[in-house]
Amino acid sequence: MKEQVLNILTELCPGIDFEHETALIDDGLVDSLDIVSIVSEFMAAFDVELSVEDLQPENFNTVDAMVEMIQRAQG
C-alpha cells in the first residue's frame, strides 16, 4: 500500500521527496488544493471514504500517516 501511496503522491506533486519528508503540511510542501486532489485519488485507488475528520494536517504530514489514515478508513 505504501508504494501505491507514494506513486499517487509523486504523480500529483512531482519534485517532493515524499519518502523522507516528515512535515509536508507544516513545511508548506503540500497545500489545501493538493490535499483535495490527494484525497480524491486515495478514495478512488483504495475504495475508501475519507471524512472531514480525516482532513487533519497530522494525517498528511508523512506518507506513513497517510497509509495509517487509509487503513483506518478501510476498517
N, C-alpha and C positions, 0 to 999 in steps of 0.2 A: 504493500500500500504506500509506503514512504516513497518508493521510486516513482509511482504514478503521481503522487502529490508534487514531487519535485519536477516532473515533466510538465504538469499543468502550470506550475508557478513560473518555470523558465520560459514557457511559451507565452504566458501573459505579461511577464515582466522581465524581458531579457536584460542581461547585464548585472543582475543582482546575484550575489553568491549566497543562495538560499541555504546551502548546507552548513555554512559557517556563521551566518549572521544570527544573533540572539536577541536583537531588538528591532525587528523590521518596522514595527509601528512607531516605537519610541524614537527611533533614529530618522523617521520620515522617509524610509525607503519604499514603503507601501502606503498609499493614501486611501481615502474612503472610496474613491472610484475604482481603485484596484480591488478593494475588498468586495465590492459588488460583483465584479467580474469573477473573482476567485470563488466566491460563494456559489454563483450560478454554475460554474464549471464543476465544483465539488458535488453539488446536488445532482447534476446530470451524470457525472462519471461514477459516483458511488451510490446512486439511487437512495439518497438520504434527504430528509427535510431539516434544514437548519433554521432555527427560530431567531427572533430578535435577541433573545437571551444569549444566544451563541455569539452574537456580534460584539464581543468584548475584546479590547485590544490584546489582552493576555492570550487569547485563543489564536492570535495571528502573528505574534512576535517571533515564533520559531516554527520550523517545519514539524518538529515533534509535537508542539502544541496543537497544530492543525490536524495532525494524524489522530491525536487523542480526541479532539473535538468530533472528528468524523466517526471514530469508533464508538463514542458515546451516542451519537445520533443513530448509529446502526443498531443500538440496543444490545 
